[in-house]
């Protein structure tokens, strides 16, 4: 078993789930957040093309959203959107501050 | 070491055309440890198969050590794979009828390595992977973790420059999975370039760079850095 699934109640946008994991004497802290980026290109891109054009436009916009995201957070997983979804959800984890070796 | 330029792979049937990779451009340097992540069907394994010269792209460029290989024929791809690229698969892909020793020896036989040298290399790698005590066993007599150690032994016995691993811990429990990841990290520290497809963020954390694929596109790359 490598992963634990933890139900997180009322986990809204902009909220951060801080998780402290203790294994014996070891303590590990994680912070996660889920962002919703626009996925439906009908709203403001004025796309009239076929599905390939629309798919490219969606990917392009997703890339831009990820590129401009807070660099203190690292992308962990892009979740698969449902058909006709208007938003795509992306899981981020706060980067750990690594000690610099001298 | 590996460069792709607008690499595209389209699978066609009579009725459907599926773009598995869409103009993927990336570079993998010597000594890199790269994880490729993304949801099922996003093109991860297709990318690994093309980079590993198991398949040709539909269009775009593929360079292996500055050699353009995207239009290589099967025989040319096979010759280039020998001794240069080792594969590790989720389901181990060992040959059930061969012993551990014979499975690991196989790539050396294909490379026409002498009997004495084969013996020395196989024993050395089995010792290193801590599986020498099982060399006369058959794959079905081993645990999943042991089978994957044999598969890694087979992948590295020719001392390849590149290891491609497709979900290497996907069929393993956490302890064996961690052991396999530690082995891959050790090989990388010794200079082997590794490209690994994974669904596991934990495994991807071992890599220096994470490429996220989505719908056949590279959406982003995470490079581990100190804040």
Interface residues (C-beta under 8 A of the other chain):
Chain A: X1 X2 X3 X52 X55 X56 X59 X62 X63 X66 X67 X72 X74 X75 X76 X77 X78 X79 X80 X93 X95 X97 X98 X100
Chain B: X19 X22 X37 X38 X39 X169 X173 X174 X177 X178 X200 X201 X202 X203 X210 X212 X214 X215 X217 X219 X220 X222 X226 X227
